[in-house]
Amino acid sequence: MKKTAKLNYPWLSAITGILTAAYLYTASSSEMSSFYPLPPELFGSPYRFLSLFVFAAAIFFDSYRFHQRRQSFDQQVQRYEQQIKELLQGKNKLQHKVRKYSDHADKLKLFISERLLEHIEYDEKFLHFRNIAAEVRHNGVICYDKVVSSLQQATQTADHTDAEPDIQKYSEALDSMAYLWVLLDLSTTDNIAMYIANKLYEYEEQYYQQLLASDGEASPYSPTFPARNAIRKAVRGFIDTDNQVMAGADDDDAVWHYDDEHFYIELHANGELLGDENYLVLLTENLINNALFYSNKKRQKNPHARVAIRLIDDGDHVRLSIYNRGPEIPDEMRDNIFQLGYSTKRAREISGSLREHTGKGLGLYFVNESAKGYESTVRVENIRNREDAYVIRIEFDSGEKLTEIIHTTLDKNRLPRCRPPEENTKSEKTLSSMEYRFAETITSIEITSQATQKTWSIELPGNGDSTTFLDPQNPDHPCWSLEITPLKTRQKLVFRPLDIGGVQFTVSIPSAKSRLDPDYHDMDDDELDDTENLDRKFEGVSQYVS
């Protein structure tokens, strides 16, 4: 519907003006007034003024009405101008959005095309390298057979000549060839997890047959292996094999320890696992390589926190955990680090530009796939520093005792610091360590942690040498250290909180005995009704089922 401006013509003023002009002309002309049969009083001065007043009132009324109409018109024009302005602004916003979304669409198209090209290139490379791996395996098997035959023959010859060093050397070489065989197998398989799982089922069947054998004759091939031996074989290439602790290790020991400047190893009871031990060796080696990469990358290093390896057997599972001083892994990255080709290892910046990844994205992928083959998962745990309070009771040779309370807090970088006792809790003043000096000789120290409510007693050797004591509750990543240094006339005691921030990978593998449980491979009726628990059973292999 078309709208027009409503402007009225001043008819009242015009008509009144014509009438007034005619009246005045008639009143002023005696000739014209004689034609009208009106009383002569109507043409007098009062009526003339009255006609002028009526004419003026008509003009005022039309002027007032015109003024009102003009104001209304101006307001309407302003509304139209505002609407036009808003329309122009909306048009500009829409044009901006169109350009923005067009740019986003172009970027999305470019991103999708790049990803598609990468996947196509990756698939082509994968097929290419798979063909190469198959060819290498084919030729490698021939070489493997030749080398193994030669080593077995050399071992038999050395056995007849009682040459023990040669026998040990040839046995280690045969073990290395067996490890190479496993690598050749895994390099050509389409699915590492399913391959290892199928192998485990084969070993499980052999294990059943051995246990059910009535003659008791031992098989030359054992379907089980000691988990501790596999871990020791994995760390052998990273530590000093000539170390007396390593060479003199007894398989019957309840706990096997190894300790140097780079590693803290604690392997408990020797649980038995099904399968080939080289699968566990490969898993452990990749976790150790990942840990060693980050062990020297921290800006603020803790020389007492090393790569820590623990093996614990609870009867049903053998739990392997490896701690390192690597950076914290965010929750959104925990699934990505196990993907093939994904790596967080980067080279240093050179000339202001960042080079390509130094990692291949294979280590943790092998770890995760091997764990799935063992029907397990890899748990990633961020080890963080925490606040605590320590009560230190010091006894001197005179029998006098002294108690000191030390509060530790975290700075803005989440690093542990000591809060001086005279400062209030709101103060930002902190110290890297607390130092005390005593005129008497310290004979013993007791330290209690408020967080754990545990107390440790420390007896000083009394030889006058400097001594450092570490947190006995966490020998792999100690939270504190005590340094006692003799001076000329005094003794200095320094308490230092240690940075233990890092990452711990844990793999819990079912033991051979637990797989004998008839309920191990079965599910209860209640579990069948619970779809969430049912799905959880197959989380490890669901991604491989099409």
Helices and strands as residue ranges (DSSP letters): H 11-28, H 30-33, G 40-43, H 45-160, H 164-188, H 192-212, E 224-226, H 227-235, H 244-247, E 256-259, E 263-267, E 272-274, H 277-295, E 307-313, E 317-324, G 331-333, G 336-338, E 349-350, E 353-354, H 363-373, E 378-383, E 388-396, E 401-410, E 416-419, E 434-438, E 442-449, E 454-459, E 467-470, E 480-486, E 491-497, E 502-510, G 514-516, H 525-529, H 531-537, G 542-544
